[in-house]
Every structure is written in structure tokens, then in C-alpha cells.
């Protein structure tokens, strides 16, 4: 799922969230410990899976990745072009949620 916010300067910021492994594949950057984007290398992604996602999954948590991407105001992006829009994201975080099985 994604949502787009128009920023005060007229540009756009899109926030996306979804299954961590899928969203991480679309990320080219990740926020570092002081909140600045840095390059997100393939080995960083592998480490994220091993050190963050797998331990959460072993604890019975469902993992979700939250990411964003900035777009200029002119020209306004073609929001219907999902393949181009949902790429070059910057990962913000991975969260683990409890998703218990319902009786039905």
C-alpha cells in the first residue's frame, strides 16, 4: 500500500508499506542511525533478512517494511505507472506485528 503527500514546496513524497522482503527489493537506500539516506547494498539487504526479519519471524511476528520516495512537482509523476513509481525507495524501518490466527 502506498500513499502520496504533497509537500509545502509542491513536490511529492510517497510512503509505502508491505511485506518486508518485497518492499526491501524495491529499496536502493536506507536511513542510517541519524536519519540520513545511504546506499542500501545487496549485502546490506541479506544482513537485514538474517539479523532482523528472520528473528522476528521466529518469534511469530509478521514483518512489514516502511519506505518512502520523493518526486519533483514538475512534471508530476504518472501515478498509474506502478513499476516506475515503486522503485528506488528509501527504507525507513522494519516492524514486527502480531497477526494471530482467528477462530474462523
Secondary structure, 3 states (H helix, E strand, C coil): CEEEEECCCCCEEEEEEEEHHHHHHCEEEEECCCCCEEECCHHHHHHHHHHHHHHHHHCCEEEEEEEEEEECCCCCCCCCCHHHHCCCEEEEEEEEEECCCCCC
